Amino acid sequence: MYKIEELDNENPLLNQVIIKNDTLNFQSSIYPNLGASLQKLSFSDVDIIDGIENNNIGLNTYRSKFNSSLLFPFPNRISNGKYTFKTVNYKLACNETALNNTLHGFVYNKSFKVKNTEVSKEIASVIFSYTDEGKSKGFPFSYQLDVTYTFTKEKMSVNFTVFNNGDKSFPFGIGWHPYFKTSNLGESILNFNADNQYSLDEKMIPQNEIPLKFKTPLLLKDMFLDDCFITKQSTSSLKTNNYAIEIDFSSKTPNSFLQVYTPPTRDSIAIEPMTCAPNSFNNKNGLLVLEPKKSYDWKIDMKYSF
């Protein structure tokens, strides 16, 4: 039987929603006030997600690594924080100061409300909700973002539903920024289906499509990656020495996009499904537009095996 409990902390940023199933030796932890980010996913003491510690050190880690951040209204970077939409120029606040970019959208540090929970013997789900009244600098559009986490024995799902509450259409993209823990990254195998990736400038902004620099499946060995791939199928997989995962992310556009990053610590790998490319507000690659009073759904399914 699944159980869900809300655990408050002296520092509200560290409040948790904990999902457990003692029969499966399963535990998950989501932080509502850190953008409803998933910081723990564990089966039989095997950690799949590389999350943060529940303390101030963990908060500092999250601010620099964006562990499992939900990325909206854009993933990755907007160059110089500038874009034009319907002939109007906008300027976002730049939070990647070293490169003068706006990074990972607005909701990664916002407080989400628990909208609904459901538990049974076979399933657990939690819906988190955040509403923006159009007061974000450089993005004066009103929206509601509902994120549903669903857990079963075989998989977890993250379902995004975006509502345009305003009277103006707006551009957007969605992404997820999980790190997957591994004790031997070099022996892990990454797989996805793509022919091309982006070349990047000195600001890590995509320039041109170029042929994939390697063949997949890829034995990671000593490779360092921080690249965006244009995937022909909205799928990816990772096999480590402790577990394997398969990620399926729905796409309503001709292409889907996958960012992969290996941190210098070599103790994890970020595999980031995205609906659009980095800097999509400018290059339009995968960019979506949501009309007033309309909604959009995007779902990520992740199967796991041990």
Secondary structure, 3 states (H helix, E strand, C coil): CCEEEEECCCCHHHCEEEEEECCCCEEEEEECCCCCEEEEEEECCEECECCCCCCHHHHHHHHHHCCCEEECCCCCEEECCEEEECCEEEECCCCECCCCEEECCCHHHCCCEEEEEEECCCCEEEEEEEEEECCECCECCEEEEEEEEEECCCEEEEEEEEEECCCCCEEECCEEECEEECCCHHHCEEEEEEEEEEEECCCCCEEEEEECCCCCCEECCCCCCEEEEEEEEEEEEEECCCCEEEEEECCCCCCEEEEEECCCCCCEEEEEEECCCCCHHHHCCCCEEECCCCEEEEEEEEEEEC
